[in-house]
């Protein structure tokens, strides 16, 4: 009386009389939308893995994984902080260096135990490694300390050992751990020297660690797309939906950022140099040849940020504020007129300057966005135009790249379950039902729709003989054509007001309350 999964049994070749039960999976398949709140950030740091996307959820994790906030351009921690203030809570952070970064190191005893910081960076210069008598008689312990962190203690090492074997045991304990509770060190890598002398209780503070952040350029932040990937390209296949290169104002990188955004379904946030002019920004943008929806270019009006960690007000790129806000919004939403937090002022506002209608028109015509105060909604800092770098009126809003990528990449991820199946009428029906369920859910959530006819279904799905001719089917193809109506973002509100002593209101003019 076998029980098998559907398809595991050849029902045309059964000879033994028996009961055969096949477990049939649900015929209704559903696609879960991919997360759109994952933010990618590339910048410098004083600690942590290099060119390795690392998940960060809050500022505490950022400091633990990459070291303290540094008051310098391209700082990863500063960008994370500003993004968090605007709603970011799921980030993939990539640390880059200029290649001059070194790991701090120190030695206990004469050629005894050499400790090297696990990562390069100046934070390693605060590491202290101590050797002392262990808790158990005749043993030793190693303690690794970093201010602000719980010390790592490797205890009761080397019972019955002496000479060089003891140094080897100490190094092994640090590198491999001493129990299921005390695993390998997260801070250092130890190596035993050739010493045969017994350890002497003492400690050493590691030295020589450098950040490799002295000559960062746009090219370093962009990185390389060959294995091993570096910089921006390390974000490939990480699921980020919005990303930026911290404080990168190099226009020669914009084309690469646009191409990356198009290939990965990522909305890239770029910025011009601090103190830019409207005319220069438009000219540089035109010369860069970045007419595409996958990049949002912000005008070079940089923001003053209150860095309480370093006790100073700093000028930083507007990217982190905007990217953090976008990552916290549903993908059909625009950054336009949304309040941004953590901005003390901008280069324009601290001089009591405001953008004229001509300035805003010039920027909008060029496909460049800008942060301003006031906004249409009130006296706060916010995104003033809500555009991307495309010149096409139907795709140049923030909502288009985010929503089209959400739909496309969700379907790419979720519809793979039909690969390998037989193309039958039932399979086509199930695939259509899966697409319908996903898009219906978006409609019910108010993510898509037709404002002219709210009851009208705002999508269509064609998956039948009309778009699947026999020759294509025989070649293994099954094609679904999907069309979706997006809700538009209100960018201009026109109100016609007629008033005067001669104006007469009739009953027909009065609208129901």
C-alpha positions, -999 to +999 in steps of 0.1 A: +000+000+000+025+027-011+020+064-006+040+085-031+043+121-043+024+129-075+046+121-105+068+096-087+047+066-098+043+054-133+006+046-132+007+029-166+031+002-154+013-012-123+010-050-120+006-057-083-029-055-069-028-029-042-039+006-031-017+033-045-020+068-030-005+098-047-001+131-027-012+159-050+001+193-043-023+222-041-034+232-076-035+269-066+000+283-066+007+318-051+037+342-056+049+362-027+062+396-036+099+402-031+110+426-004+115+461-017+130+476+015+165+462+010+190+491+006+225+487-007+253+510+004+290+512-007+315+531+014+346+531+036+349+520+072+375+513+099+368+476+103+349+447+087+351+426+056+361+443+023+339+439-008+316+415+010+279+425+012+270+424+049+235+426+064+230+456+087+197+463+104+204+492+128+232+516+138+244+493+166+250+465+141+268+489+118+292+500+145+298+464+156+304+452+121+322+481+106+335+503+134+326+538+146+312+566+124+341+584+108+339+622+100+351+618+064+338+617+029+326+583+016+320+570+052+297+539+052+286+545+088+274+580+082+254+569+052+238+541+071+229+565+100+212+591+076+194+563+059+181+548+091+168+582+102+145+580+071+132+545+076+159+521+063+160+489+083+174+462+061+207+471+044+235+453+025+267+472+032+299+469+012+331+482+026+357+494+000+394+504+004+420+520-018+442+490-014+465+505+013+445+490+042+465+469+067+455+447+097+468+456+131+491+430+147+511+423+179+532+396+195+532+381+230+565+368+242+596+365+221+584+348+189+556+333+210+520+342+199+513+366+170+478+381+170+466+398+138+433+416+136+407+396+116+400+427+094+421+455+082+414+490+096+423+514+124+398+499+148+422+470+151+446+493+169+423+492+199+425+455+203+443+441+233+454+404+237+464+391+271+479+358+283+475+347+319+472+317+341+440+297+334+413+289+358+424+252+361+458+245+376+485+242+350+466+258+322+466+292+305+440+315+291+439+341+263+417+372+265+409+394+235+395+428+244+380+456+223+365+487+240+328+486+238+326+448+232+324+418+255+359+403+259+366+369+243+381+345+269+397+312+259+403+294+291+420+262+305+443+257+275+474+235+274+471+212+304+503+191+305+518+210+275+551+229+275+575+245+251+564+253+216+534+228+218+519+252+244+521+282+221+505+261+193+477+251+216+471+287+225+469+297+189+446+268+180+422+277+209+419+312+195+414+301+159+391+271+165+375+278+199+376+257+230+340+245+233+306+248+217+301+278+239+334+296+232+339+294+195+366+310+173+376+346+179+356+371+159+384+397+163+418+382+157+437+354+140+465+338+161+497+322+149+523+304+171+559+313+166+590+291+172+594+299+208+601+270+233+600+293+263+571+292+287+546+320+284+548+349+308+516+367+319+512+399+299+494+417+272+499+435+239+479+462+222+478+456+184+491+483+161+496+491+125+460+489+113+450+513+086+417+519+068+428+524+032+404+553+029+429+580+019+425+580-019+390+568-025+377+576-060+345+569-079+362+541-097+370+524-063+334+527-052+321+513-085+347+484-083+350+456-107+324+431-122+349+403-125+354+376-099+360+385-071+335+413-075+343+446-058+325+478-048+291+483-063+293+450-083+295+431-050+258+439-046+249+416-075+222+390-067+218+404-031+182+414-036+187+452-030+161+473-046+176+508-039+214+514-037+239+542-037+277+548-035+282+570-004+291+606-013+301+596-048+299+628-069+319+615-099+299+619-131+321+594-149+305+567-127+269+575-136+267+555-168+281+524-149+256+529-121+227+532-146+238+500-164+241+482-131+206+494-121+191+482-153+208+448-152+200+441-115+166+458-111+181+483-087+171+520-084+205+537-081+207+571-063+235+593-075+245+629-067+264+659-082+293+676-064+287+699-035+280+735-043+270+728-079+251+752-101+219+744-120+234+752-154+265+731-148+245+702-134+223+701-165+253+703-188+272+675-170+242+653-169+236+657-206+272+649-214+272+618-192+245+602-214+224+587-186+189+590-201+175+560-182+150+552-155+172+531-133+192+561-119+180+590-098+204+620-100+203+645-071+214+681-076+247+689-058+231+708-029+246+688+000+231+685+034+243+695+069+241+666+093+245+666+131+271+640+138+268+635+175+292+606+175+320+629+165+306+661+180+304+681+148+281+692+120+291+678+087+283+683+050+272+650+034+256+640+002+217+640+000+218+604-013+214+586+021+184+606+031+165+600-001+176+563-005+165+556+031+131+572+025+126+553-008+135+520+008+108+525+035+081+533+009+059+509-009+073+505-045+043+523-061+050+554-041+072+585-050+097+603-029+081+635-041+070+658-012+078+632+015+094+647+046+131+638+051+146+636+086+181+644+100+188+673+078+198+705+096+200+725+064+214+724+029+240+746+012+212+765-003+190+769+028+217+780+052+223+810+030+185+817+032+182+807-005+152+792-021+148+776-055+130+797-080+104+783-104+129+787-132+156+767-112+131+739-105+119+738-141+155+737-154+163+708-131+131+689-139+137+694-176+172+680-173+160+649-152+177+660-120+160+660-086+167+682-057+161+685-019+144+717-009+126+735+020+098+744+017+080+716-002+045+718-015+032+700+016+048+724+041+080+738+056+102+707+057+131+692+037+119+669+010+124+657-025+111+685-047+106+668-082+103+631-077+120+622-110+146+598-123+171+604-151+149+594-180+135+619-204+104+598-211+074+613-194+058+579-188+087+563-170+106+592-153+089+590-119+103+573-088+073+549-089+081+534-123+115+518-117+106+506-083+072+491-093+082+476-126+112+460-109+090+447-081+066+430-106+093+417-129+116+403-103+088+388-083+075+370-113+111+359-122+115+345-088+081+329-083+071+315-117+101+292-119+079+264-105+064+258-139+098+251-155+100+213-162+063+207-163+043+195-194+026+223-212-010+213-210-043+232-208-042+226-170-007+239-167-016+270-186-046+275-165-026+272-133+001+296-145-026+321-154-041+317-120-008+323-103-002+355-122-038+366-116-035+359-078-004+380-076-017+410-096-051+408-079-033+411-046-015+442-058-049+457-069-065+450-036-036+466-018-040+498-039-006+493-056-021+493-091-054+505-106-073+526-131-085+558-115-109+564-144-127+531-137-119+519-102-140+487-106-121+478-138-094+452-135-061+470-141-042+441-156-046+416-184-030+381-188-028+363-222-016+327-220-033+306-247-030+295-283-031+331-295+004+338-282+017+302-280+018+289-316+024+252-321+060+257-334+070+277-303+053+252-280+071+223-297+104+242-290+096+242-253+083+278-250+053+289-230+046+326-232+025+348-209+018+384-219+010+406-190-001+443-191-006+463-159-020+498-154+000+518-127-016+545-107-001+579-116+016+602-091+001+636-088+028+661-097+007+691-107-025+701-089-045+726-109-073+744-091-095+769-110-110+795-087-136+820-098-147+846-073-162+880-071-194+899-062-209+890-096-204+853-092-237+835-087-239+799-075-267+778-088-280+745-074-263+726-102-229+741-092-231+728-057-215+694-052-226+669-026-207+671+007 
